[in-house]
Amino acid sequence: MPESYLNHINGQWVPAVSGQTMDSLNPARTDEIIGIIPRSSTEDVDRAVTAARSAFDRWRLTPAPIRGEILYAAAEVFKREKNRLGRLVTMEMGKVLSEGLGDAQEAIDMAYYMAGEGRRLSGETVHSELRDKDMKSIRVPKGVFGLITPWNFPIAIPAWKVCAALICGNTLVFKPSSYTGVCATEFVRVLIEAGLPPGVPNLVHGTGPEVGTPLVDHPEVDAVSFTGSWVVGSQIEAGLGRNHKEVATEMGGKNAIIVLNDADLDLAVEGAVWGGFGTTGQRCTAASRIVLQAGIHDQFVKAFKAKAAALVLGDGLLPETDVGPLAHWDQLEKVSQYVQVGIKEGATLVLGGKICRDGACATGYFYTPTIFVDVQPQMTIAQEEIFGPVVSVIKVQDLGEAIEVVNGVRYGLSSAIYTRDVNAAATAERDLDTGLVYINASTIGAEIHLPFGGTKATGLGPREAGGRGGSLDHYTKWKVIYRDFSGKLQKAQIDTQKPT
Ligand code: NAD
């Protein structure tokens, strides 16, 4: 009998007010229910937001280093639970075990990193124009956050958001993807075990329209952090803008690897296979376009195709598996449709292009690694995010054309270039309009202590993760304090000017 999971509101584990539930399935074995999660609605959201609002003052007044100690304790529990959480990620979302463990590792890294921020949350102290006056800027929390996450990194992305929100002194209502509710619950259990007070983290399970919408629309929610598709994220941006609420969005990508004639081809092929088919192509940074300079095109395609064809599909828990299933049925359907569009628009299918139902694939949502060549930059498969194991190869004549192709999409998350020419690498680094640029490495594999996010339709607002310009800018607002200890009215220069 699968385990039943609950919402977490005001320190209590509770079912949805309606009593309704949803099943979370294993995409590699769709007859296996991983857990039963609540299907919540506006009333549950309301209770959670009320709890977060009541807990806010106490939490914001808890010294940041003490908040950091709780996050440090969470990091230790994540470490203890890493193997269990990693397996769960694989079972609920489908990625192979090494990547499932990586998802859990991100939570460990982020919790330690943000714990340290408890002793660093710094502003500026500068000198005044006047005697006997001092001034500083400090970071203060924004209040109650709504945090909305996708299914593709079911532990890592919640960790990015939750750890940053908490260290800054915010309280929160976390609404995970309904496809990965079990991982989300286990994630929150760790936070509770680490000692977070009631009402500080709240978890409400459910669908986007039934829980996400009332959460972002709730008048007591001060700000929202969203990671997911452009379709949903852009609607949220528009709604919050009208209500004058702050939002940070991290959305889609149409990432590309450039390979120049002088590149180390073996390295580039490896990078393309990993970027294109790692996590079954379901990474916001997946390399779904490979832009090849004409001189190495044929040789590269031959080697790329051979390596991709050798990938073993199957249950991500099995050691021999390279590529797991797509995460759910809609994904399988969407990928199949895009492949048909690619064929119709005249791209040449050289590998895959079908649902896999053989052997280890028979029980789940598997799609064969797929490569198109002769892809024109304006074709649908080269423009839209497919979010599956489908790679489009585009031929170009030179670096300038390659950069134009990479930049010629609405998204701007990640790009990469393989070359031995230092000048070409520097030019690409300067001119690629993406939030992340990799030199001689694939488009995936960001580290948590630098900001993560993209340009154009990929995102709005401060970036995720650490470092200057990272998520602390989203989870705090600035307050400037002027203190005059002269005992008399002193006017700043703005008010004391005489004609010259
Ligand atoms: P999605 O937009 O369908 O769902 C994301 C979350 O939003 C889920 O929790 C969902 O329930 C919720 N939601 C859906 N409709 C909503 C609504 N009307 N109001 C409020 N919330 C709503 O995305 P997904 O399929 O879960 O994830 C895949 C997408 O996420 C891809 O586009 C991928 O590129 C993107 N992604 C981006 C990043 C990044 O950092 N840029 C990282 C991971 C994933």
Boltz pocket constraint, residues with backbone or C-beta under 6 A from the ligand:
constraints:
  - pocket:
      binder: B
      contacts: [[A, 148], [A, 149], [A, 150], [A, 151], [A, 152], [A, 153], [A, 175], [A, 176], [A, 177], [A, 178], [A, 206], [A, 207], [A, 208], [A, 209], [A, 211], [A, 212], [A, 213], [A, 216], [A, 227], [A, 228], [A, 229], [A, 230], [A, 232], [A, 233], [A, 236], [A, 250], [A, 251], [A, 252], [A, 253], [A, 283], [A, 284], [A, 385], [A, 387], [A, 413], [A, 452], [A, 453], [A, 458], [A, 459]]
      max_distance: 6.0
